[in-house]
Amino acid sequence: MSTPQPATPQASVHNWRATGFRRRLLLLTAVLLQTAAATYFMLSVLPYNGNTWVEIGMASVFAILFSWISVGFWIGVFGFVLRRTGGDRQSLMRQQNPEALAATAMARTAIIMPIYNEQVEDCLGRLKAVYLSVQRTGHIEFFDFYILSDSRDPDIWLNEQAAWASLTTELQAQGRLYYRRRPLNQNYKSGNVGDFLRRWGRDYPYMVVLDADSLMGGKTLVQMVQLMQRHPQVGIIQSSPSLLNGQSVFARIQQFSNQLYGPLFTSGLAAIQMGEAAFWGHNAIVRTEPFMRHCGLRKLPGWGLFRGPILSHDFVEAAYMGRAGHEVWLEPELQHSYEESPPTLVEELTRDKRWAKGNLQHLWLLVRGRRLRLAHRMAFLNGIMSYAASPLWLAFLILATIAAASMVIWPIDYFPEAHQLHPVWPEWQPLRALVLILITFSLLFIPKFLAVFDTISAGRSRHFGGALRLFLSVLLEMIVSALLAPIRMLSHTRFVLESLFNLKLKWAGQNRSGESRWGEAILNQAFGSVLALSWTGFAYWIDPMFFLWSLPVAVPLIFAAPVFVLLSRTQAGQRLKRWGLLRIPEETSGSQLLDDLNGNPIQHRPHLDLSAFKRALVDPRLNAVHAALARQLGGAIRKTRLQNLREQCLRHGAESLSSGERNLLASDQVSLTWLHEQIWLAPPDSVWGQLLSKL
């Protein structure tokens, strides 16, 4: 095993902290000045110029939301300036001499893929593409691959084991591709990774974490190892994964915007964070020894939401790594790092429901976390605002409605302040309000236009279908984004409230395929549609001008169900692709990874007529595989129960057992072997005999 090489003297003395401080100070100054000016202008729009409690609330909420939007705007501008001036010279990749980096010795690295109730043919297909890509680099001997399962359904995890065995044979990866399923599912994904580290972490200097939908190129993985070798002070290097392989309209819009706008924002974000970046939990390389020593996650000791395991663990692990003195870098120039978008808005919101609760837990660490670096606290705050912004926006709309209604329903207060000598004539300033709206929209859309300009000026518009199709795709993306914003706002508000009241969440695998059904969409969005209709009716009764002002928010909510369904359609997504819209570089210029993924799937296929549990009992080869992976469950009471379940299964068939009972039998080596032998000896007129006669 190669030992890490020390960092070069230039890298050792590189004082990125001073540069980072100056950049963050510049960002803070720009955001505060911009927010102060916008809030002052906002006060001039209001009838009482901020002299009532409702208007004070509106101005306060506006300032918070505007400052958050302003941060995103300036990060996009920073990214644009850096990309147009040749990139950030102080990033890890720009510190390297390419020849020296390529000559850097490798070290053993584990590539782990935690999975939970996934479509195994899809996620192992991605892992196969990664394996083949690493193999093409000539460095496959330095990488081992681990499939770490937390699946509970026996038909799912037995199929995982069968697919793993088939893929191992197909790739001739014996001793390099491993599978493990935890018997006890604790602490979600972080617990799964922790289980791996306790067992095998000391065998590997580095660990690359993949999600079930991750895809990474072999050259990128090799470069990540070499960067870690040259920078021993670095604990985590996070790549910037792009979205690809989207089929539905929704997924294609997501991946188009990610690939067009993403490089601008990640370049700016990396330049601001520098060596105190966040860890996104996947498509990243981790130095295992300090990660094991410093990044163990204790359960939160508080109450309600703030009690129990930390759900969104990745930001916390980066903060702990930074607290221990190690650097965490986001490196946008690491290419060929991908993940997939949820296929529908329903699936995205289901995922966001989990993420909202996990991110809001960071409030505890933001306030109570000890010795955490300010940059990582700000990463916590940014993650919290990703969801808290929605109830704040809703609060602003409610306050605006109250302010508008007060001018009609309640008597006008001409003397809002005590001891006031002259009356105040309250009056809305619609032209100023329009200017303020345009300013706010400019903060949202200017970075997108800068990304388009950056793409065209760099000669990359052909990768998105050409300049004309690029502009049409951007227009389509902006329209859909405007439609989705109110829908996400209302959904995220509900998620935040549910999280604060600590309602129990179901943590399940993601549906990475499929389309939304009309009934599902209508039921899912009925409350929002009725609420929006009621609000617009009330707004029209108050003032026709206020009614027009409400429409950009209300209309998407009223027609949310059709939006859900139409965006989920795969056929429509493929039609847009044929028309050259929403194309991405990998579709236009080709990608070996994508070719391997779509054109070279794994050979394993589930049986059409037999469940994975039945195949595990009937198929001699698979039975041997499953028995080798199973344990001999002990305990007198458990052995008696297993014996009873075996006899019940043999006599009445697998359908007579519950999922939990099948899970117990499939986990026991003795039961698997015994049932296999007895089934093949079963009389022809028995349940199993009749099944065997049909095979």
N, C-alpha and C positions, 0 to 999 in steps of 0.2 A: 504494500500500500504506500503510495506517495505521501510524503509529509508536506504540509503547507509551506510555501515559500514566503519569506518575509516581504512586506510591502517595499516598494522602491523608496529611496530617500525622499524623492519629490512628493510621493503620496503621503509619507509619514509626516512631513512638515506642512502639508497642505492645510491651511487655516480656513476651512470652509465655514466655521462658526461665525467669524466676523462678517463674511460675505452674506451668510444667511440672516444675521441680525440686521444688516443694512437693508436687505431686500424686504424683510418683514416690516421694518420701520417705514419704508416707503409705501408698502401696501396698506399698512394701518393708517398712515397719514392721508393717502388718497381716499380710502373708504370713509374715514371720519369727516373729511372736508366735503365729500360728495353727499354724504348722508345729512350733514348739518344744513347744507344749502337746499337739498330737496325737502327736508322737514320744514324749514322756514317757509319755503314756497307753498308747502302743503297747508300750513296755517293760514296763509293768505287766501286760500281757496274756500275755507270754511266760513259759514255765516257769522259766527262770533269770534273768528280768528283765534280759536283755542281758549276761549274764556268760559267754557262749560266743561263739566266732567266728561260728557260724551265726546266732545271734541279733543279733550286732553287724551282720552283713551285712544281715539282714532290716530292722533299724531304719534303717540307712543308706539302703538302697534305698527304704524307705517314706518317709523324710524327703524324698528327691529328688522322688518321684512326688507326694507330698502337696503339696509347695510349688508344683509345676507346676499341679496342679489348683486350688490356692488362688489363684494368679495369675488364672486364668480366672474363678473365682468373684468375686473383688473387682472385676475389670474389668466383669463383668456387673452387679454392684451399683452401681458408679460410673455405668454407662450408664443404669440404671434411675433413679437419683437425678437425673441431668441431664435425662432425658426428662420426668420428673414435675415438674421445676422450670423448664420452658420451653426447655431446650437449653443447650448450651455457648455462653455469650456471647462467648467468645474464639476461636471457630472462624472460619474465613475468611468463611463465608456470613453469620454473625451480625455481623461487622464492617461489613457493607455496608449502605448505604441502598439499598433496592430500586430506587427511581427513578434514583439515580445509577448503579447497576450496569447497569440497562437502557439508559441513555444512553451508556455507555462505548463508545468507538470499537472496531471490530473490526480484526483483522489476518489476513493470509493464514495458513491452517492446512492442513496435510496430514493426511488421515485414512488411515492405512495398515493393511492387513490382511495379515500374513504367513500363508501357507497351505502345507501340506505333505501331499500325497496325501489331500485332503479330498473329501467329497461336494460337488462344485462347485455343483450346483443349490441345495444348502442354504445354503452359506456366502455365495454371491452373492445369494441371496434375502434374507439378513439385511442384506447391504450395500445392497441395493436399498431395503429398509425404512428404513435409516438415511438414505440419500440423499433419499428422499421426505419424511422428517421434517424434515431440514435445509431442504429446498426450501420447506416450509410456513412456516418462520420468516421467510422473505424475505431470508436472508443466504447463500444458496447461492453467491454470487459470491466469498465469502471462503474457500471450502473446495474442495480438490482431493482426489480419492480414488485410492489406489494399491493394487492387488492385487499382492503380492510373493510369487511362487511359488518354492518349493524342491522341487517335485515332480520325481521322476526317471522315473516310468513314462510313456512317450510317450502311451499312451492316456488317461492322466489329464491331463497338462498340455496336450495338444492339445485336449481337451474344455474345459479351463479357458480357453484362448484363444478357442475358438468361443463359449463362454458369455459371455466378456467382450465380444466384438464384438457379440453379439446384445443384451446389456444396454446397451451404449453407444448403440446405435441406438434401443432401446426408450425409454431415458430422454432421448434427444437430448443426451447428455453428452459429445459430442466435445470434446476439449481440457480435460475435467474428470475423466474416469475413465480411469485408466491401468493397464496390465498390464506386469509385468516378471518374467521367470524367470531366475534366476541360472544361468549355465552350470556353475558350480562351487559345490557345496554345502559351505560351510565354517562351522564354529562355530554350527551350528544356527540358532535363531531370532535370537539376538543378532547373528550374522554377516549374516543377511538384512537386519535393520534397519540395521546398519552400512553395508551396501552401498547402501541407499537414501540414507542420510545423506551418504555420500561423493559421490553423484551429484547429489542434489537438496536436501540439507539446508539449504544456504545460501539457498535460495529461499523458505524458510518460517520465520518466527519461532517457530512452534509446530507440534507434531506430536501427533496423537492416535493411540494404538496400540490396535488392536482384535485380538482373537483371532478364529479362524474361527467361533466360536460366540457372538461378542459381538453385542449389540444396544444401541444408544443413541439416545435421543430428541434431536431437533434442538435444542430449547430448552436441554437440558442441555449440549450441545456449545457452544452460543453462550455460555452462562453461564460455562463453563470458560475460554473464550477471554477473556471480559471480566474474569474474576478474575485471570488472568495479566497482562492489561493494567494492572490497578490495583495489582498487587503485583510489581514487577520483581525483588524479592529471592527470589521463589518459583521454584524450578526444576521441580517436579513437583506436580501436583494429582491425587490418586488418588480416583476415585469408589468407591463401595461397591456392586459389582454384585450384583443379586438373581438368583436362579435362576428360570427360567420355561420353559414349553413342554415340560415333562416328560410323557411318555406312559406309561412303565412304572411299576409299583408303586414300584420303587427310586427312579426319578427324581422321582416325585411326592412321596415322603417327603422326599427331599433338598431339593426346592424349598420344600415346606411349612415344614420346620424352618428353612431359610435365611431365609425371608420373615417368619416369626414371631419367631424368636429373634435373627436377625442384627442388626436395628437396635439392640437393647440392647447387644450386644457391640461392634459397630463404633462406637457412640457413646462407650462407655467407653474403647475402644482409642484413638480419635482424641483424646479428652481427655487421655490419658496421654502419647501420643506428640507431640501438637501439631505443631510445625514440623520434627520429626525422625521422620516416619512412614516406613513402608516403601512401596516401589513394587511392585505386584503384576504388572506386566508387560503389562497390558491394561486397557481402559476407563479410561485416564488420559491427561492432557495433559502434554506435556514441552516445556520451553523448549529449542529445538534448539541454540542456540549454545553454552551451557555444557555441555549434554549431549555434544556433539561434542568439546568441548575437554577435559572431565574424566572422561568415563565410558567411555573405551575400555578393554576388558578384555584384559589380558595373560593368556597361558596360565600356569597354576600351575606353578612350577618344582620342585615336590617329587617324591615318588615315589608309585607306585601310584595310589590314588584322588586324590591331591593333585598329579597331574601331567597337564597338558593343558588343554583349554578348560574354562571355567567353565560348567557346565550350567544351573544356576539363577541367571540373570544379574540378575534384577530387583532383589532385595534389595541386591546388590553395587552396582548403578548408583545406587540411592538413597543408599547409604553414601558413594559417591564424590562425589555431588552435595552431600551435607551436608559432606563434608570440604573441598569447594571454597568453602564459605560460603553455599550456597544452601539454601533451605528446601524441605522435602517435606511436604505436607499430605495427610492422609486427610480427605475431606469427606463425611460420611454424609448430609448434607442435599441433595446433588445427586441428584435423582430420575431415574427412567427410564433406569437403567443396568442392563443385564442380561447374563447368560451362561446357558449350558445345562449341566445336569448330565450326566455319563456315564449312558447308559441302563441299564447293568447294573453289578453289583458287580465282575464280571470286568474291565470296562473301567476302572472306578475304580482297581482294584488295579494294572492295567497302567500307568496314568498315575502312580500312587504309586511304582511301581518306579523310574521316571525321576526323580521329584521327590526320593525318598529319597537317591539318589546325589548329586544336585545340592545338596541341603541339607546333607548331611554334608561336602561339599567346603568349606562355609563354616567348618568347624573351622580350616582353614588361615588364613583371613582373620581369624577370631576371635582367633587367637593371634599371627599374624604381620602382620596388617594395620596399616599405619602411619597415625597421626593420624585414625583413625576415631572418630566420636563414640560415647559410651557407649550412647546410645539405639539406635544402629544395630547395635552389638555385641550388645545384648540382643535385637534382632530376629533376628540370626543364631542366637543361642542358642535362641530360641523356635522357630524353624524346625527346628533340629536336634532339639530335644526332641519335636517333632511325630512323629518317627519313632523316636528313641532311647528314648522312653517305653515302646515295645512290648517290646524286649528287657529293659528294666529290670523291667517287670511280669512277664515270663516268669521272670526271675531270682528275683524275689520268690516266685513260685509254687514254683519248684524248691527254694529255701531253706526255705520253709514245709513242703514235703513231706519234706525231709531232717530238719527239726526234729521233725516228727510221727513219722517212722519211727524216729528215734533213741530215742524213748520206748518203742518196742516191740522193736526189733531188738537194740540195744546195751544193755549194763547201764547203769542210771541212775547218774549221777555225783553223789553227795551232797556231794562236796567239790570243786567246780569251781575254786576258788582255792587257791593255795599257802598253807600255814600257816593254814588255816581251822580254827577251834576247834569250830564247831557245824555240823551237817549242814544242807544246803538241801533242802527237800522240793519238787521241781519239780512244778508243777501249772499246766495251762492255765486261763485265766479266760474261759470261753465267753461269759458275760454281758457282760463288758467288751469282748470281741471283737465281739459283736453291736452294742454301743453304738458302737464305733469304725467298724464298717461303716456304720452308719446315719449317723454324722457325715460320713463320706466321701461317701456317696450324697447327702447334703443339699447338699454343695458342688457336686455335678453337677446336681442337679435344682432347687434353689431359684432359680437364675437363669432357668430355663425357666418356673417358676411366676410369677416376677416379670414375664417377658415377656407371659404370658397376662393377668396383672392389668393391665399397661400397655395392652394391646390392648383389653380390655373397658372399662376406665375411660376410654379415649379414644374410645369409641363405634365402634371399628373391628372388633368381632367379626363384624358382618354381612359384612365383606369376606372372612371365612374360613368362611362358610356359616352363621353364627349361633352363639350361645353353646354350645348343646348339641353341635352338630357340631364346634365348635372343641375342646371337651373330649374328645370321642371321637377326634378326629384326633390330639390331643396324646398320649392314651393309646396309640394305635396306634404313633405315632412313638417313644414311649419303649420299648415292647416290642421293636420292630424294632431300635432303637439298642442295647438290651441283647443282642439276638441277634448283632448285627454286631460288637460290641466285641471278643470273643475271636477272631473270624475275622480281623479287621483286625490284632489283636495278633500272631497267629502269622505272617500274611503280611508285615507290616512288619518283624518280627524277621528273617525270611529275607532281605528286601530290604536291611536294614542289614548283615547278614553278607556278602551278595554284594557290596555296595558296598565294605565294608572290605577284602575280598579282590580288589576291582577287577575283577570279572567284567564282560565286555563287554556293553553294553546295545544293543538294537536300537531306534533312535529312529524311530518310525513315526507316521503320522497316526492320529487317534483314530477308532474306530468309534462314531459318534454315533447309531446306530440298531441294531435287531436284538435278539434274545433269546438267552439262554444255553440251550444244549442239555444234556440229561441226561448224555450221555457226557462232554462237556467238563467239566461241573461235578463229576462223580464223580472223574474223573482229577485235576482241579485240587485237590480237597480230600481225596483219599484219605489222604494222609500225616497230615493234621491229625486226621481222624476216627479213624484207627487209634491215633494217639498219645493222643487224649483217652480212647478206650475203655480203653487200657492203664493210663492214669493213674487213672481212676475205679476200675478193678478193684484196683489196688494200694492206692488210698485206702480202699476198703472192707475190704481185708484188714488194713490198719493199724488203722482205727478207724471204725465207722459214722458217728460225728459228723463226722470229717474227710471222709468220703465225701459227706455232705450238703453240707458247705462247698464241695466241689469242683464240685458240679453246675452252678451258674450259669455257670461257665467251660466245663465239659466238654460240657454238652448242646448249646449252639450249634455247637461244633466237630464233634460226632458227626453232627448233622443239617445240616451246612454245605451239602451238595449240594442238598437240597430248598430250603433258604433261597435259594441262588443262583438256582435255576430259577424259583421262585415270584415272587421279587422282580423278575425280568426280564420278567414277562409284561405285555405292553401291554394285552391285553384286560381283565385284572384291574384294571390301573390306571385304565382308562376306566370300568369298572364302579364303582369307588370314587368317581370324579368325578361320575358320575350320581347316586350316593347322597348327594352333597354333602360327602364326606369328603376331607380333604387339599386343599381348595380354597385358592386364593391370590387376592389382590385383583384381579389382572388378569383372572382367569376370571369373577369375580363381578360386577365393575363395568365390565369392558371395557377395552380398550387399543387405541389406534390403531396402535401399533407391532405388536402381536400380530395385529391385523386385516390389516395390510399384509403381514406375514410369512406368515400362513396362507391369506389370501384373495386375495393378489395376487402369486403366485409369478412368477419370471422366465419369459420366453417360451421360452427355449432348452430343448430336450429332446434327450438323446442318441438317436441312431438305434437302433432295436431290433435291426436285422440287421447293421449295419456298425459296426466298431470306429472309434474316433476317428482312428486312423492311416489306415484306408482312406478315410474321409470326407475327410481332409485331402488325399488324392491324387485323389479322384474329383470332389468338389464344387467347381465353379469358384469360387464365392464364398469358400468356406472356404480353398481353396488359395491364393487371393490374400491372404487375411488371414494365414495361416501363413507364407507366403513373405515378406510385408512385415515380420513379426516375426523371421524367421530371419536368420542371418548367412551370409556366404560363407566357408566354412571353407577355410583355406589350408594350404600345405605339400604338397610333391610326394607324399610317402608317403600322406598322408591323402586327397589328391585321387584317387590311384590306388585306394585302398580304397573310396572313395565311388563311383567309377565301377563297380567290381566289384559293390558292393552294389546299385547302381541296376539293373544288368543282371540280377542274381539276383532282385531283387524283381519286375521286369517279366516275367521268364521263368517264375518259379515261384510268384509271389504273396507276400503279406505273411507268410503262415504259415511260409515257409522262413527267415525272419529271426528272430534272437533279439531280446529286448527291448532290449539294448544297441545292436544294429545298427539297429533301427527308430528308436531315440532319436537315433542319429547322423544318419541320413537326414533325419529330421524337423527337425533343427537346422540343416540346410544349405539355403540358399535355392536354389541351383542344382539340387540334387537334387529338391526339391519341385516346382519348375517343370518340369523335364525329365520327371519321372515322370508328372505330370499330362498333359502333351502326348502322351507316348507311350502312356499308357493309353487315351486317347480315340481313338488311331489303331490300337489293338491289333485283331488279327483276331477275328472273332466266336467262333472255337473256342478262343481262348486263355483263360488263367485270368481275365484282367481283362475280356476280351470277354464271357465267360459271366456275370461279375458285373454288368456294365453292362446286359445284357439282362434281368436280374431287377429292375432299379430302375424 
